[in-house]
Amino acid sequence: MTEDWQNGGFGLYIHWPFCEAKCPYCDFNSHVSRTIDQRAWRDAYLSELARAAAETPGRVLNAVYFGGGTPSLMDPDTVADIITAIRSHWPHANDLEITLEANPGSVEAGRFRAYNSAGVNRISMGVQALNDTDLKRLGRIHTANEALIAFDIARDTFDRVSFDLIYGRQEQSAADWRSELKQALSLAIDHISLYQLTIESGTAFGDRYALGKLRGLPNDDLGADMFEMTQDICGAAGMPAYEVSNHARDGAQSRHNMIYWRYGDYIGIGPGAHGRLTLNGQKHATVCFSNPNRWLIGARDGQTEQPREALSRADQAAEFLMMGLRLREGVDRERFETLSGTSLDTDQIADLVNLGFLEVGKDRITVSNQGVIIMNSVIEALIPAE
């Protein structure tokens, strides 16, 4: 019998927790360490991969993602050993996507060739801005020129390259963003992730904002204008949004992230890594211990995870909506009903359609361009009350 997760696929996320510097906007589980025992970390990942494979025998793997942190700080030999182990543990799709995140400051031509030889076939580069003033404000340790050089190295080495930019930055005007975005799209890329700066509590930016010291941020109207401009410019360049913050040429969508948004199963390995894993018909939320040393020690005897949470049908249906409605393809209503055991509220759907926030097809519902701007409110209105 087909299980629901097979509608989204099966992926593997590997979290490398180390960075050269902590960016002030970042709320990911990343740490600065002067020394890293690459062999110990390799052995820990290999041990956890073997444990995960024993739980999921025979599953066809669609995508692998090395995230962080800064995975381009991993020794290429470590990456090679991990990929070799992955290929030995699971059958995999013929077009298995293996992505590695990289920061421009850690890019070298020889290192990238070694990652490519190891089996990495897609690079996601954290550029974030294309001018030195804003890079400095964002706490980045590379220059705009270094980013362009790194991108050229990646493009010459890999067939598939993506990079990230942040907009809605301090003192950034709509005209500034238009110019920068057009520059980015002029590069030979097939995928770009464009995130509006959000101020997260617990970050350096969050602390400054609370003290009134983070000035020059766009107001809501300018932020909305920048978002709409982004959709128009990227669409005209042949890179429409396939998800709220992600744009790609046809066929170049990130397969790993599509597993998330289509609510497939994915195993999270590494400090702080999250996962969704269906075992014996029950979907579980998994999360690894976030402290790197705690996780590393736990890997010796398979004790790297916090207690797993069995997700109720209502939990799964809510997550399915929250993830799937971010996609331009929207969500399948029948799949929602199978997950939840109930139907979506037709009156609520009609209200959202009349307001211009939702669009309804024969079998699917999608958030409109207008609705994307208030995505969280649309999703909240659709999730059935328990």
Buried (B, 14 or more C-beta within 10 A) or exposed (E): EEEBBBBBBBBBBBBBBBBBBBBBBBBBBBBEEEEBEEEEBBBBBBBBBEBBBEEBEEBEBBBBBBBBBBBBBBBBEBBBBBBEBBBEBBEBEEEBBBBBBBBBBBBEBEBBBBBBEBBBBBBBBBBBBBBBEBBEBBBBBBBBEBBBBBBBBBBEBBEBBBBBBBBBBBEBEBEBBBEBBEBBBEBEBBBBBBBBBEBEEEBBBBBBBEEEEBEEBBEEEBBBBBBBBBBEBBEEBEBBBBBBBBBBBEEBBBBBBBBBBBBBBBBBBBBBBBBBBBEEEEBBBBBBBBBBEBBBBBBEEEEBBEEBEEBEEBBBBBBBBBBBBBBBBBBBBEBBEBBBEEEBBEEBBEEBBEBEBBBBEEEBBBBBBEBBBBBEEBBEBBBBEE
